[in-house]
Amino acid sequence: MVRILANALIVGMAVLGTAQGAAEAKDTVKIAFIGPLTGGNAAAGMGGRNSSLLALQLRNADPSTKYNYELAVFDDECKPNVGVQVATKAAADRAITAGITHYCSAVGIATVDTYARFKLPVVVWGAILPEITYGNEYKQIHRVNGTMINEGKLAAQFLTDRGFKTFAVIHDTTDYGKGQNKYFSEFLRPAGGEILATFPVAPDQQDFTAELTRIKELKPDLIFIGGLTPLGVRIRSQMERLGIEARMAGVSGIMTAGFLEGAGAAAEGTISFHNGAPLAKYANGQAFTEAYGKAGFREDPDAYGPFAYSAATLIMDAIEKVGPDRAKVTAELNATKGHASLIGEINFDDHRQNIVNANVYVAQGGKWVYWPDSDYAAGRKTVSARGR
């Protein structure tokens, strides 16, 4: 099956842009993409959109497919109220068969009722709040990426193994931030870590002088961030200004190009935990990278682009098999086991949640580097408690 996937990528790359005539003779099926295309999380959203679009372009270039696919793109701005509005718009459009939905957990959890009510099957490509899949029995909600359960568990074990024993937690007050605090705290205690203080903050808070001054007094080994890139950038930059020596870590919400650009040199040594492996570790990662480059996208696919690509191909495979019928596509997605994809096999459990493993990354030289390949893992740089 891996060979088949690789061949599909290669064929698509070879004929991309030359099969338009054949595609026009086929019925067109619309698939929605929803993610943050503006605001502080736009880098992740644009990477997801581009990767989804690439999946459709490659499929449309394949003359053996039954349908021509069109991507209807919606910006949820990483805001729950906007997300519900665009989810309703997409779900109410009967020409849309399925959706590739949401990077932000606060939006992902706010929209599940909408998709269920309109019976629109969706595959989440980035949001990691467990309750999106595990908190309901909606057959329309699927997710190819992992959750903050496996990211938080790895974070607690990895950090304590490297000598970090005392922690301060800053988390935003959205469902995402509260979930991060909940799961990281639960896993940290049995791993031997201690949380000295927890600070819930508004996701748009700009000044953290009060919180960081208190943290400086407590002298934790590490500050754990339960928030997305904009929050992470502001906190990391202000840590530097206040002379706080503690390291900083967070899960995949900060693992974006936007964090590295926004925090600049201060980002160095920041640790993150992400459900995806580097593209080079996937059997078809190189083929995806080459196809993405040839497509001419200006933005990087970012950490969750491969998941969006895989969500798009999973949906199209279902449509090719059962046709552009929402109920039939839902049933086909629910039965997903051993499905070959860019991110490896997709296997949905009884809540339509893909089972994946988390990995460790570190900001090094302006890039997110897979921990085993980093200078930190090799001992050339130090990321232990109080290490510089």
C-alpha positions as a Markdown table, in Angstrom:
| # | Residue | x | y | z |
|---|---|---|---|---|
| 1 | Met | 0.0 | 0.0 | 0.0 |
| 2 | Val | 3.0 | 2.3 | 0.7 |
| 3 | Arg | 4.2 | 1.7 | -2.9 |
| 4 | Ile | 0.7 | 2.5 | -4.2 |
| 5 | Leu | 0.7 | 5.8 | -2.4 |
| 6 | Ala | 4.2 | 6.7 | -3.6 |
| 7 | Asn | 3.2 | 5.9 | -7.2 |
| 8 | Ala | 0.1 | 8.1 | -6.8 |
| 9 | Leu | 2.3 | 11.0 | -5.8 |
| 10 | Ile | 4.8 | 10.4 | -8.6 |
| 11 | Val | 2.1 | 10.1 | -11.2 |
| 12 | Gly | 0.4 | 13.2 | -9.9 |
| 13 | Met | 3.6 | 15.2 | -10.1 |
| 14 | Ala | 4.3 | 14.0 | -13.6 |
| 15 | Val | 0.9 | 15.0 | -15.1 |
| 16 | Leu | 0.0 | 17.9 | -12.9 |
| 17 | Gly | -1.3 | 20.6 | -15.1 |
| 18 | Thr | -1.7 | 18.4 | -18.2 |
| 19 | Ala | -4.9 | 16.6 | -17.4 |
| 20 | Gln | -7.3 | 19.5 | -17.3 |
| 21 | Gly | -9.4 | 18.4 | -20.3 |
| 22 | Ala | -10.0 | 15.0 | -18.8 |
| 23 | Ala | -10.9 | 16.4 | -15.4 |
| 24 | Glu | -13.5 | 18.7 | -17.0 |
| 25 | Ala | -15.4 | 15.8 | -18.3 |
| 26 | Lys | -16.0 | 14.4 | -14.8 |
| 27 | Asp | -18.5 | 15.4 | -12.2 |
| 28 | Thr | -17.1 | 17.9 | -9.7 |
| 29 | Val | -17.2 | 17.1 | -6.0 |
| 30 | Lys | -16.6 | 19.9 | -3.5 |
| 31 | Ile | -14.7 | 19.4 | -0.2 |
| 32 | Ala | -14.4 | 22.1 | 2.4 |
| 33 | Phe | -11.2 | 23.2 | 4.0 |
| 34 | Ile | -11.6 | 25.2 | 7.3 |
| 35 | Gly | -8.7 | 26.7 | 9.2 |
| 36 | Pro | -7.1 | 29.9 | 10.4 |
| 37 | Leu | -5.9 | 31.9 | 7.4 |
| 38 | Thr | -5.6 | 35.2 | 9.1 |
| 39 | Gly | -4.3 | 36.2 | 12.5 |
| 40 | Gly | -1.5 | 34.8 | 14.7 |
| 41 | Asn | -2.1 | 31.2 | 13.7 |
| 42 | Ala | -2.2 | 31.8 | 9.9 |
| 43 | Ala | 1.1 | 30.0 | 9.3 |
| 44 | Ala | -0.5 | 26.7 | 10.4 |
| 45 | Gly | -3.7 | 27.4 | 8.5 |
| 46 | Met | -2.0 | 28.3 | 5.3 |
| 47 | Gly | 0.2 | 25.2 | 5.5 |
| 48 | Gly | -2.9 | 23.1 | 6.0 |
| 49 | Arg | -4.8 | 24.8 | 3.1 |
| 50 | Asn | -1.9 | 24.4 | 0.7 |
| 51 | Ser | -1.4 | 20.7 | 1.6 |
| 52 | Ser | -5.1 | 20.0 | 1.2 |
| 53 | Leu | -5.0 | 21.8 | -2.2 |
| 54 | Leu | -2.0 | 19.8 | -3.3 |
| 55 | Ala | -3.8 | 16.6 | -2.5 |
| 56 | Leu | -6.7 | 17.7 | -4.7 |
| 57 | Gln | -4.4 | 18.9 | -7.5 |
| 58 | Leu | -2.6 | 15.5 | -7.6 |
| 59 | Arg | -5.9 | 13.6 | -7.5 |
| 60 | Asn | -7.4 | 15.7 | -10.3 |
| 61 | Ala | -4.2 | 15.1 | -12.4 |
| 62 | Asp | -4.9 | 11.3 | -12.2 |
| 63 | Pro | -7.0 | 10.3 | -15.2 |
| 64 | Ser | -8.2 | 7.1 | -13.5 |
| 65 | Thr | -10.3 | 8.9 | -10.9 |
| 66 | Lys | -14.1 | 9.1 | -11.1 |
| 67 | Tyr | -14.5 | 12.7 | -10.0 |
| 68 | Asn | -12.9 | 16.1 | -10.3 |
| 69 | Tyr | -12.4 | 17.7 | -6.9 |
| 70 | Glu | -12.8 | 21.3 | -5.8 |
| 71 | Leu | -11.7 | 22.8 | -2.5 |
| 72 | Ala | -14.0 | 25.3 | -0.9 |
| 73 | Val | -11.8 | 27.3 | 1.5 |
| 74 | Phe | -13.1 | 29.0 | 4.7 |
| 75 | Asp | -11.2 | 31.1 | 7.3 |
| 76 | Asp | -12.2 | 30.3 | 10.9 |
| 77 | Glu | -9.7 | 32.9 | 12.2 |
| 78 | Cys | -9.1 | 30.5 | 15.2 |
| 79 | Lys | -12.2 | 32.0 | 16.8 |
| 80 | Pro | -15.1 | 29.8 | 18.0 |
| 81 | Asn | -17.8 | 32.2 | 17.0 |
| 82 | Val | -16.4 | 32.6 | 13.5 |
| 83 | Gly | -15.7 | 28.9 | 13.3 |
| 84 | Val | -19.4 | 28.1 | 13.9 |
| 85 | Gln | -20.4 | 30.6 | 11.3 |
| 86 | Val | -18.2 | 29.2 | 8.5 |
| 87 | Ala | -18.9 | 25.6 | 9.6 |
| 88 | Thr | -22.6 | 26.3 | 9.3 |
| 89 | Lys | -22.1 | 27.9 | 5.9 |
| 90 | Ala | -20.1 | 24.9 | 4.7 |
| 91 | Ala | -22.4 | 22.3 | 6.2 |
| 92 | Ala | -25.5 | 23.9 | 4.8 |
| 93 | Asp | -24.1 | 23.8 | 1.3 |
| 94 | Arg | -25.3 | 20.5 | 0.0 |
| 95 | Ala | -22.8 | 20.6 | -2.8 |
| 96 | Ile | -20.1 | 20.0 | -0.2 |
| 97 | Thr | -19.7 | 16.3 | 0.5 |
| 98 | Ala | -17.1 | 16.4 | 3.4 |
| 99 | Gly | -14.7 | 18.7 | 5.2 |
| 100 | Ile | -11.1 | 19.0 | 6.2 |
| 101 | Thr | -11.5 | 20.9 | 9.4 |
| 102 | His | -9.8 | 23.0 | 12.1 |
| 103 | Tyr | -6.4 | 23.6 | 13.6 |
| 104 | Cys | -7.6 | 25.4 | 16.7 |
| 105 | Ser | -9.1 | 23.2 | 19.4 |
| 106 | Ala | -11.5 | 25.9 | 20.7 |
| 107 | Val | -13.0 | 26.1 | 17.2 |
| 108 | Gly | -12.9 | 22.3 | 16.7 |
| 109 | Ile | -15.0 | 21.6 | 19.9 |
| 110 | Ala | -17.4 | 24.5 | 19.1 |
| 111 | Thr | -18.4 | 23.1 | 15.7 |
| 112 | Val | -19.0 | 19.4 | 16.4 |
| 113 | Asp | -22.7 | 19.9 | 17.0 |
| 114 | Thr | -23.0 | 21.8 | 13.7 |
| 115 | Tyr | -21.5 | 19.0 | 11.6 |
| 116 | Ala | -23.6 | 16.4 | 13.3 |
| 117 | Arg | -26.8 | 18.4 | 12.8 |
| 118 | Phe | -26.1 | 18.8 | 9.1 |
| 119 | Lys | -24.7 | 15.3 | 8.9 |
| 120 | Leu | -21.5 | 16.6 | 7.2 |
| 121 | Pro | -18.6 | 14.1 | 7.6 |
| 122 | Val | -15.4 | 15.9 | 8.6 |
| 123 | Val | -11.8 | 14.9 | 9.3 |
| 124 | Val | -10.0 | 17.1 | 11.8 |
| 125 | Trp | -6.4 | 17.9 | 10.7 |
| 126 | Gly | -4.9 | 19.8 | 13.6 |
| 127 | Ala | -7.0 | 20.4 | 16.7 |
| 128 | Ile | -5.8 | 18.2 | 19.5 |
| 129 | Leu | -8.4 | 18.6 | 22.3 |
| 130 | Pro | -9.4 | 15.0 | 23.2 |
| 131 | Glu | -13.1 | 15.9 | 23.6 |
| 132 | Ile | -13.5 | 16.7 | 19.9 |
| 133 | Thr | -13.7 | 13.0 | 19.3 |
| 134 | Tyr | -13.9 | 11.4 | 22.7 |
| 135 | Gly | -16.5 | 13.8 | 24.1 |
| 136 | Asn | -19.4 | 12.8 | 21.8 |
| 137 | Glu | -20.9 | 10.0 | 19.8 |
| 138 | Tyr | -21.1 | 11.9 | 16.6 |
| 139 | Lys | -20.4 | 9.6 | 13.7 |
| 140 | Gln | -19.5 | 12.5 | 11.5 |
| 141 | Ile | -16.4 | 13.6 | 13.5 |
| 142 | His | -13.1 | 12.0 | 12.6 |
| 143 | Arg | -9.5 | 13.0 | 13.4 |
| 144 | Val | -6.2 | 11.9 | 11.7 |
| 145 | Asn | -3.9 | 13.7 | 14.1 |
| 146 | Gly | -3.4 | 12.8 | 17.7 |
| 147 | Thr | -4.6 | 14.5 | 20.9 |
| 148 | Met | -3.1 | 16.4 | 23.8 |
| 149 | Ile | -3.3 | 13.2 | 25.8 |
| 150 | Asn | -0.3 | 11.6 | 24.1 |
| 151 | Glu | 1.5 | 14.9 | 23.7 |
| 152 | Gly | 1.0 | 15.8 | 27.4 |
| 153 | Lys | 2.1 | 12.3 | 28.5 |
| 154 | Leu | 5.3 | 12.5 | 26.5 |
| 155 | Ala | 6.0 | 16.0 | 27.7 |
| 156 | Ala | 5.7 | 15.1 | 31.4 |
| 157 | Gln | 8.0 | 12.0 | 31.0 |
| 158 | Phe | 10.6 | 13.6 | 28.7 |
| 159 | Leu | 11.0 | 16.8 | 30.8 |
| 160 | Thr | 11.3 | 15.0 | 34.1 |
| 161 | Asp | 13.7 | 12.5 | 32.7 |
| 162 | Arg | 16.0 | 15.5 | 31.8 |
| 163 | Gly | 16.0 | 16.9 | 35.3 |
| 164 | Phe | 13.1 | 19.4 | 35.1 |
| 165 | Lys | 11.3 | 18.9 | 38.4 |
| 166 | Thr | 9.6 | 22.1 | 39.2 |
| 167 | Phe | 7.2 | 23.9 | 36.8 |
| 168 | Ala | 5.1 | 27.0 | 36.3 |
| 169 | Val | 2.2 | 26.6 | 33.9 |
| 170 | Ile | 0.7 | 29.5 | 31.9 |
| 171 | His | -2.3 | 28.5 | 29.9 |
| 172 | Asp | -5.0 | 30.4 | 28.0 |
| 173 | Thr | -8.6 | 30.2 | 29.2 |
| 174 | Thr | -10.0 | 28.5 | 26.1 |
| 175 | Asp | -10.9 | 24.9 | 26.0 |
| 176 | Tyr | -7.5 | 24.3 | 24.4 |
| 177 | Gly | -5.5 | 25.9 | 27.2 |
| 178 | Lys | -7.6 | 24.4 | 30.0 |
| 179 | Gly | -7.2 | 21.0 | 28.4 |
| 180 | Gln | -3.4 | 21.5 | 28.2 |
| 181 | Asn | -3.2 | 22.3 | 31.8 |
| 182 | Lys | -5.4 | 19.4 | 32.8 |
| 183 | Tyr | -3.6 | 16.6 | 30.9 |
| 184 | Phe | 0.0 | 17.9 | 31.5 |
| 185 | Ser | -0.7 | 18.2 | 35.2 |
| 186 | Glu | -2.2 | 14.7 | 35.4 |
| 187 | Phe | 0.8 | 13.1 | 33.8 |
| 188 | Leu | 3.4 | 15.3 | 35.6 |
| 189 | Arg | 2.6 | 14.1 | 39.1 |
| 190 | Pro | 3.3 | 10.4 | 38.6 |
| 191 | Ala | 6.4 | 11.4 | 36.6 |
| 192 | Gly | 7.8 | 13.1 | 39.7 |
| 193 | Gly | 7.3 | 16.7 | 38.7 |
| 194 | Glu | 5.8 | 19.5 | 40.8 |
| 195 | Ile | 3.8 | 22.5 | 39.6 |
| 196 | Leu | 4.7 | 25.5 | 41.7 |
| 197 | Ala | 2.0 | 27.8 | 40.3 |
| 198 | Thr | -0.6 | 27.9 | 37.5 |
| 199 | Phe | -1.6 | 31.1 | 35.7 |
| 200 | Pro | -4.7 | 31.1 | 33.5 |
| 201 | Val | -4.6 | 34.1 | 31.1 |
| 202 | Ala | -6.7 | 35.4 | 28.3 |
| 203 | Pro | -5.5 | 34.2 | 24.9 |
| 204 | Asp | -5.2 | 37.8 | 23.7 |
| 205 | Gln | -3.4 | 39.1 | 26.9 |
| 206 | Gln | -0.4 | 41.2 | 25.9 |
| 207 | Asp | 1.5 | 42.0 | 29.1 |
| 208 | Phe | 2.7 | 39.2 | 31.4 |
| 209 | Thr | 4.8 | 41.2 | 33.8 |
| 210 | Ala | 2.8 | 40.2 | 36.9 |
| 211 | Glu | 2.8 | 36.5 | 36.1 |
| 212 | Leu | 6.4 | 36.4 | 35.0 |
| 213 | Thr | 7.6 | 38.4 | 38.0 |
| 214 | Arg | 5.9 | 35.9 | 40.3 |
| 215 | Ile | 7.5 | 33.0 | 38.3 |
| 216 | Lys | 10.9 | 34.6 | 38.6 |
| 217 | Glu | 10.5 | 34.6 | 42.4 |
| 218 | Leu | 9.5 | 30.9 | 42.4 |
| 219 | Lys | 12.5 | 29.9 | 40.3 |
| 220 | Pro | 10.9 | 26.9 | 38.5 |
| 221 | Asp | 13.1 | 24.8 | 36.2 |
| 222 | Leu | 10.7 | 25.2 | 33.3 |
| 223 | Ile | 7.7 | 27.2 | 32.2 |
| 224 | Phe | 5.1 | 25.1 | 30.4 |
| 225 | Ile | 2.8 | 27.0 | 27.9 |
| 226 | Gly | -0.7 | 25.8 | 27.3 |
| 227 | Gly | -1.5 | 28.0 | 24.4 |
| 228 | Leu | -1.0 | 28.7 | 20.7 |
| 229 | Thr | 1.8 | 30.5 | 18.9 |
| 230 | Pro | 0.8 | 34.2 | 19.6 |
| 231 | Leu | 0.7 | 33.5 | 23.3 |
| 232 | Gly | 3.9 | 31.6 | 23.2 |
| 233 | Val | 5.8 | 34.3 | 21.3 |
| 234 | Arg | 4.7 | 37.0 | 23.8 |
| 235 | Ile | 5.6 | 35.0 | 26.9 |
| 236 | Arg | 9.0 | 33.9 | 25.5 |
| 237 | Ser | 10.0 | 37.4 | 24.5 |
| 238 | Gln | 9.0 | 38.8 | 27.9 |
| 239 | Met | 10.8 | 36.0 | 29.7 |
| 240 | Glu | 14.0 | 37.2 | 28.0 |
| 241 | Arg | 13.3 | 40.9 | 28.9 |
| 242 | Leu | 12.8 | 40.0 | 32.6 |
| 243 | Gly | 15.9 | 37.8 | 32.7 |
| 244 | Ile | 14.1 | 34.6 | 33.6 |
| 245 | Glu | 16.4 | 31.6 | 33.3 |
| 246 | Ala | 13.9 | 28.8 | 33.2 |
| 247 | Arg | 13.5 | 26.9 | 30.0 |
| 248 | Met | 10.2 | 26.9 | 28.1 |
| 249 | Ala | 8.2 | 24.1 | 26.6 |
| 250 | Gly | 4.8 | 23.6 | 25.0 |
| 251 | Val | 3.1 | 21.1 | 22.8 |
| 252 | Ser | 2.3 | 21.4 | 19.1 |
| 253 | Gly | 0.4 | 24.6 | 19.5 |
| 254 | Ile | 3.7 | 26.5 | 19.5 |
| 255 | Met | 5.4 | 24.3 | 17.0 |
| 256 | Thr | 5.0 | 26.6 | 14.0 |
| 257 | Ala | 7.2 | 28.8 | 11.8 |
| 258 | Gly | 5.4 | 31.8 | 13.3 |
| 259 | Phe | 6.8 | 31.0 | 16.8 |
| 260 | Leu | 10.3 | 30.8 | 15.5 |
| 261 | Glu | 9.9 | 34.1 | 13.6 |
| 262 | Gly | 8.1 | 35.9 | 16.4 |
| 263 | Ala | 10.4 | 34.9 | 19.2 |
| 264 | Gly | 13.6 | 35.2 | 17.2 |
| 265 | Ala | 16.8 | 34.2 | 18.9 |
| 266 | Ala | 14.9 | 33.8 | 22.2 |
| 267 | Ala | 13.2 | 30.7 | 20.7 |
| 268 | Glu | 16.4 | 28.7 | 20.9 |
| 269 | Gly | 16.2 | 25.7 | 23.1 |
| 270 | Thr | 12.3 | 25.8 | 23.4 |
| 271 | Ile | 11.0 | 22.2 | 23.5 |
| 272 | Ser | 7.8 | 21.1 | 21.8 |
| 273 | Phe | 5.9 | 17.8 | 21.5 |
| 274 | His | 4.0 | 17.0 | 18.3 |
| 275 | Asn | 2.0 | 14.0 | 17.1 |
| 276 | Gly | 3.8 | 14.0 | 13.7 |
| 277 | Ala | 7.1 | 12.7 | 12.7 |
| 278 | Pro | 9.4 | 14.7 | 10.4 |
| 279 | Leu | 8.5 | 14.4 | 6.7 |
| 280 | Ala | 11.9 | 12.6 | 6.1 |
| 281 | Lys | 10.8 | 9.8 | 8.4 |
| 282 | Tyr | 7.7 | 9.0 | 6.4 |
| 283 | Ala | 7.9 | 6.6 | 3.5 |
| 284 | Asn | 6.5 | 9.2 | 1.1 |
| 285 | Gly | 7.8 | 12.3 | 2.8 |
| 286 | Gln | 10.3 | 13.1 | 0.1 |
| 287 | Ala | 7.7 | 12.7 | -2.7 |
| 288 | Phe | 5.3 | 15.1 | -0.8 |
| 289 | Thr | 8.1 | 17.6 | -0.3 |
| 290 | Glu | 9.0 | 17.6 | -4.0 |
| 291 | Ala | 5.3 | 17.8 | -5.1 |
| 292 | Tyr | 4.7 | 20.7 | -2.6 |
| 293 | Gly | 7.7 | 22.6 | -4.0 |
| 294 | Lys | 6.7 | 22.1 | -7.6 |
| 295 | Ala | 3.2 | 23.4 | -6.8 |
| 296 | Gly | 4.8 | 26.7 | -6.1 |
| 297 | Phe | 3.2 | 27.5 | -2.7 |
| 298 | Arg | 4.7 | 30.5 | -1.0 |
| 299 | Glu | 4.1 | 29.2 | 2.5 |
| 300 | Asp | 5.7 | 26.2 | 4.3 |
| 301 | Pro | 3.4 | 23.2 | 4.9 |
| 302 | Asp | 4.1 | 23.7 | 8.6 |
| 303 | Ala | 3.9 | 21.0 | 11.2 |
| 304 | Tyr | 0.3 | 20.0 | 10.5 |
| 305 | Gly | 0.3 | 20.2 | 6.7 |
| 306 | Pro | 0.9 | 16.5 | 6.3 |
| 307 | Phe | -2.1 | 15.8 | 8.4 |
| 308 | Ala | -4.3 | 18.0 | 6.3 |
| 309 | Tyr | -3.0 | 16.3 | 3.1 |
| 310 | Ser | -3.7 | 12.9 | 4.6 |
| 311 | Ala | -7.2 | 14.0 | 5.7 |
| 312 | Ala | -7.9 | 15.2 | 2.1 |
| 313 | Thr | -6.7 | 12.0 | 0.5 |
| 314 | Leu | -8.7 | 9.9 | 3.0 |
| 315 | Ile | -11.9 | 11.8 | 2.1 |
| 316 | Met | -11.3 | 11.5 | -1.6 |
| 317 | Asp | -10.5 | 7.8 | -1.3 |
| 318 | Ala | -13.9 | 7.3 | 0.4 |
| 319 | Ile | -15.7 | 9.3 | -2.2 |
| 320 | Glu | -14.1 | 7.4 | -5.0 |
| 321 | Lys | -15.3 | 4.2 | -3.4 |
| 322 | Val | -18.9 | 5.1 | -2.4 |
| 323 | Gly | -19.7 | 8.3 | -4.3 |
| 324 | Pro | -20.3 | 11.9 | -3.2 |
| 325 | Asp | -23.0 | 11.0 | -0.6 |
| 326 | Arg | -22.6 | 12.3 | 2.9 |
| 327 | Ala | -24.1 | 9.3 | 4.7 |
| 328 | Lys | -22.1 | 6.8 | 2.6 |
| 329 | Val | -18.9 | 8.7 | 3.1 |
| 330 | Thr | -19.5 | 8.9 | 6.8 |
| 331 | Ala | -20.0 | 5.1 | 7.0 |
| 332 | Glu | -16.9 | 4.5 | 4.9 |
| 333 | Leu | -14.7 | 6.8 | 7.1 |
| 334 | Asn | -16.0 | 5.2 | 10.3 |
| 335 | Ala | -14.7 | 1.8 | 9.1 |
| 336 | Thr | -11.1 | 3.1 | 8.4 |
| 337 | Lys | -8.5 | 0.6 | 9.4 |
| 338 | Gly | -5.0 | 0.2 | 7.9 |
| 339 | His | -5.5 | 3.0 | 5.4 |
| 340 | Ala | -2.1 | 3.9 | 3.8 |
| 341 | Ser | -1.4 | 7.7 | 4.0 |
| 342 | Leu | 1.4 | 10.2 | 4.0 |
| 343 | Ile | 1.5 | 10.1 | 7.8 |
| 344 | Gly | 1.5 | 6.3 | 8.0 |
| 345 | Glu | -1.5 | 4.0 | 8.5 |
| 346 | Ile | -4.7 | 5.6 | 9.6 |
| 347 | Asn | -6.6 | 3.4 | 12.1 |
| 348 | Phe | -9.7 | 4.9 | 13.7 |
| 349 | Asp | -10.8 | 3.6 | 17.1 |
| 350 | Asp | -14.4 | 3.4 | 18.3 |
| 351 | His | -14.5 | 7.3 | 18.5 |
| 352 | Arg | -13.1 | 7.8 | 15.0 |
| 353 | Gln | -9.7 | 8.9 | 16.5 |
| 354 | Asn | -6.5 | 7.9 | 14.7 |
| 355 | Ile | -3.9 | 6.3 | 16.9 |
| 356 | Val | -0.5 | 8.0 | 16.6 |
| 357 | Asn | 2.6 | 8.5 | 18.7 |
| 358 | Ala | 4.0 | 11.9 | 19.8 |
| 359 | Asn | 7.6 | 13.0 | 19.1 |
| 360 | Val | 9.9 | 15.6 | 20.7 |
| 361 | Tyr | 11.3 | 18.6 | 18.8 |
| 362 | Val | 13.5 | 21.5 | 19.8 |
| 363 | Ala | 14.0 | 25.0 | 18.4 |
| 364 | Gln | 17.6 | 25.0 | 17.1 |
| 365 | Gly | 19.1 | 27.5 | 14.7 |
| 366 | Gly | 15.8 | 29.0 | 13.7 |
| 367 | Lys | 14.2 | 25.6 | 12.9 |
| 368 | Trp | 12.2 | 23.0 | 14.7 |
| 369 | Val | 14.5 | 20.0 | 14.8 |
| 370 | Tyr | 13.5 | 16.4 | 15.6 |
| 371 | Trp | 15.0 | 15.8 | 19.0 |
| 372 | Pro | 17.1 | 12.6 | 18.1 |
| 373 | Asp | 18.7 | 14.6 | 15.2 |
| 374 | Ser | 19.4 | 17.7 | 17.3 |
| 375 | Asp | 22.6 | 19.1 | 18.8 |
| 376 | Tyr | 20.9 | 18.9 | 22.2 |
| 377 | Ala | 20.4 | 15.1 | 21.9 |
| 378 | Ala | 24.0 | 14.8 | 20.8 |
| 379 | Gly | 25.2 | 16.7 | 23.9 |
| 380 | Arg | 26.7 | 19.6 | 21.8 |
| 381 | Lys | 24.1 | 21.9 | 23.4 |
| 382 | Thr | 22.4 | 21.7 | 26.8 |
| 383 | Val | 18.6 | 21.7 | 27.5 |
| 384 | Ser | 18.6 | 20.2 | 31.0 |
| 385 | Ala | 17.2 | 22.1 | 34.0 |
| 386 | Arg | 19.0 | 25.4 | 34.4 |
| 387 | Gly | 21.2 | 24.4 | 31.5 |
| 388 | Arg | 22.5 | 27.1 | 29.1 |
